[in-house]
Amino acid sequence: MSSNALKTDTRKAGAREWLGLAALALPTLLIALDQSVLYLALPHLAEELNPTGTELLWIIDIYGFMIAGFLIAMGRLGDRVGRRKLLMIGAAAVGVTSVLAAYSGSAEQLIVSRALLGIAAATLMPSTLALINNIFHDPYQRGRAIAVWAGCFMGGTALGPVIGGTLLEFFWWGSAFLLGVPVMVALLIVAPVVLPEYKDRNAGRLDLPSVVLSLASILLIIHGLKELARHGVEPTPAAALVVGVAVGAVFVLRQRKLADPLLDLNLFKVGTFTAALLVLLVSMVGTSGGYLFITGFLQMVERLSPLEAGLWMLPAAIASIIASQLAPIFAKRYAPGSVIGVSLLIGALGYLVLALVTPGGRPMLTVGFVAVFVSVGTVGALGTNLVVGSAPPERGGSAAALSSIGGDLGTALGVAMLGSLGAAVYRGSVEVPDGTPTAAEESMESAVTVAKDLPASAAAELLSAAGSAYTNGLNVIGLACVVIAATSATIAFTILRKNRDAVPPGEASAPAGKASAATEASLSAT
């Protein structure tokens, strides 16, 4: 090996690499679409499949649970067997399970299909991010590529309601799931041509007990948080959360003893990696909690259809995509931590606007939401890039998985904590008309259901009172998110910006001194 073999590779990407990025954008867009398109299909599939309340919740949740639970295992499996190979296996599985979900004849079959679809989708996220890290060697180009990846993910989330609403205008509920089939077929065709293969040739056997422990810990924690958000503090979800944390502790202890762990805890010794991951997690707490109440405000207070609500949210999505593409340009001139910190302060101003919204204030809501998503786009692009780019190449899959898990945990925490806060404000401020069933005092959703059985004048009075209380909840959540965004900005300004490991996106492909001949030898382009 030449004396330059261990130096940072800064080769410029050519046409093949950018075509490879286009191929990797396909599954990223699809995963985001699949996570948001289902909500529009729920009334249609509920009418045909007649699920129980519990079954309906599992139809909604099981997909995200399986993705989050299998991310660590799939990230490490991709490092071991080959990231392109795992991506193609996952693409084929997503195509098949999408068809199974679309043609499910019962709620039970749909739950199983969604679970299998989630496991298949878990192969895609870490593989796409890790392959971007392998394809783009130039730091600036890598930053732009990850910004495109982040933009696709956020764009897919925003376009889900619009595309889903359009499909459901003309086709049956299963058409929402068939979106994945042509996308995966296209990926299977182009991937062998434009994507290189990469694997860690020194990786040992996959430790199955670690897989089980990581799966159990993540599923229990996220399930506990979601149930606490839905039902308040109850013994069962609280116990699930405690057991999940305990299982996670056992998982960490096991990783410390293994020669080839499922999750390399040494990643957390890299200051850039840890600080960026923390910023991603904390910022997602505010984003997810705010997003939850904003969508509810548009549909229940403003009485918009899902498609109309999606269109009102489109400016924020466009702002997020634009911000994610501009972020690497600013990070080339200024420290990434500073760019992230400034964007979080912009987000804090957006949340402050949300704290002032009143019923009928859709334009004001949109302005605040756009500011919030400028922050989301910037943090998503630069934060993800710093997490993935600061890990050694042979651990790229694990780093990508942790980046996604950080977002999932932040989302679950945000829904649980801020959802509970908003619900408490609603219950404490709602003043329903005399003679209205007490169920209307529990939540805005219950008030909407109760109103359907009331005379028109009584229903209008109830919905007005409930809408005001729900808006109060949104205002308080806005204030809470100002604090969360300011906390995230403080982390970015003080820890991430000043950390000596913090470098422009992509410049550190490995911690200093950690590169190895085995790492260099394990990359093979085909």
URZIFEN-V533006 format. One record per backbone hydrogen bond with DSSP energy under -0.5 kcal/mol. CO is the residue of the C=O (numbers start at 1). NH is the residue of the N-H. Records with the same first field share a line. If there is no record, write none. Layout:
CO: NH  NH
//
This chain:
2: 5
4: 7
8: 10
11: 137  138
14: 18
15: 19
16: 20
17: 21
18: 22
19: 23
20: 24
21: 25
22: 26
23: 26  27
24: 28
25: 29
26: 30
27: 31
28: 32
29: 33
30: 34
31: 35
32: 36
33: 36  37
34: 38
37: 40  41
38: 41  42
41: 45
42: 46
43: 47
44: 48
45: 49
46: 50
52: 56
53: 57
54: 58
55: 59
56: 60
57: 61
58: 62
61: 65
62: 66
63: 67
64: 68
65: 69
66: 70
67: 71
68: 71
70: 74
71: 75
72: 76
73: 77
74: 78
75: 79
76: 80
77: 81
78: 82
79: 200
82: 86
83: 87
84: 88
85: 89
86: 90
87: 91
88: 92
89: 93
90: 94
91: 95
92: 96
93: 97
94: 98
95: 99
96: 100
97: 101
98: 102
99: 103
101: 104
106: 110
107: 111
108: 112
109: 113
110: 114
111: 115
112: 116
113: 117
114: 118
115: 119
116: 120
117: 121
118: 122
120: 123
121: 124  125
122: 126
123: 127
124: 128
125: 129
126: 130
127: 131
128: 132
129: 133
130: 134
131: 135
132: 136
135: 137
138: 142
139: 143
140: 144
141: 145
142: 146
143: 147
144: 148
145: 149
146: 150
147: 151
148: 152
149: 153
150: 154
151: 155
152: 156
153: 157
154: 158
155: 159
156: 160
157: 161
158: 162
159: 163
160: 164
161: 165
162: 166
163: 167
164: 168
165: 169
166: 169  170
167: 170  171
172: 175
173: 176
174: 177  178
177: 180
178: 181  182
179: 183
180: 184
181: 185
182: 186
183: 187
184: 188
185: 189
186: 190
187: 191
188: 192
190: 193  194
191: 195
197: 524
198: 83
199: 201
200: 203
206: 208
207: 211
208: 212
209: 213
210: 214
211: 215
212: 216
213: 217
214: 218
215: 219
216: 220
217: 221
218: 222
219: 223
220: 224
221: 225
222: 226
223: 227
224: 228
225: 229
226: 230
227: 231
228: 232
232: 234
234: 238
235: 239
236: 240
237: 241
238: 242
239: 243
240: 244
241: 245
242: 246
243: 247
244: 248
245: 249
246: 250
247: 251
248: 252
249: 253
250: 254
251: 255
252: 256
253: 257
254: 257  258
258: 261
263: 265
264: 267
265: 268
266: 269
267: 270
269: 271
270: 274
271: 275
272: 276
273: 277
274: 278
275: 279
276: 280
277: 281
278: 282
279: 283
280: 284
281: 285
282: 285  286
283: 287
284: 288
285: 289
286: 290
287: 291
288: 292
289: 293
290: 294
291: 295
292: 296
293: 297
294: 298
295: 299
296: 300  301
297: 301  302
298: 304
305: 309
306: 310
307: 311
308: 312
309: 313
310: 314
311: 314
313: 317
314: 318
315: 319
316: 320
317: 321
318: 322
319: 323
320: 324
321: 325
322: 326
323: 327
324: 328
326: 329  330
327: 331
328: 332
329: 333
330: 333  334
335: 338  339
336: 340
337: 341
338: 342
339: 343
340: 344
341: 345
342: 346
343: 347
344: 348
345: 349
346: 350
347: 351
348: 352
349: 353
350: 354
351: 355
353: 356
354: 357
358: 361
360: 362
361: 365
362: 366
363: 367
364: 368
365: 369
366: 370
367: 371
368: 372
369: 373
370: 374
371: 375
372: 376
373: 377
374: 378
375: 379
376: 380
377: 381
378: 382
379: 383  384
380: 384
381: 385
382: 386
383: 387
384: 388
385: 389
386: 390
388: 391
392: 395
393: 396
395: 399
396: 400
397: 401
398: 402
399: 403
400: 404
401: 405
402: 406
403: 407
404: 408
405: 409
406: 410
407: 411
408: 412
409: 413
410: 414
411: 415
412: 416
413: 417
414: 418  419
415: 419
416: 420
417: 421
418: 422
419: 423
420: 424
421: 425
422: 426
423: 427
424: 428
425: 429
426: 429  430
433: 436
437: 440
438: 441
439: 442  443
443: 447
444: 448
445: 449
446: 450
447: 451
448: 452
449: 452
450: 453
451: 454
455: 459
456: 460
457: 461
458: 462
459: 463
460: 464
461: 465
462: 466
463: 467
464: 468
465: 469
466: 470
467: 471
468: 472
469: 473
470: 474
471: 475
472: 476
473: 477
474: 478
475: 479
476: 480
477: 481
478: 482
479: 483
480: 484
481: 485
482: 486
483: 487
484: 488
485: 489
486: 490
487: 491
488: 492
489: 493
490: 494
491: 495  496
492: 497
495: 499
499: 502
504: 507
507: 509
511: 514
516: 520
517: 521
518: 522
519: 522
520: 523
522: 199  524
524: 197
//
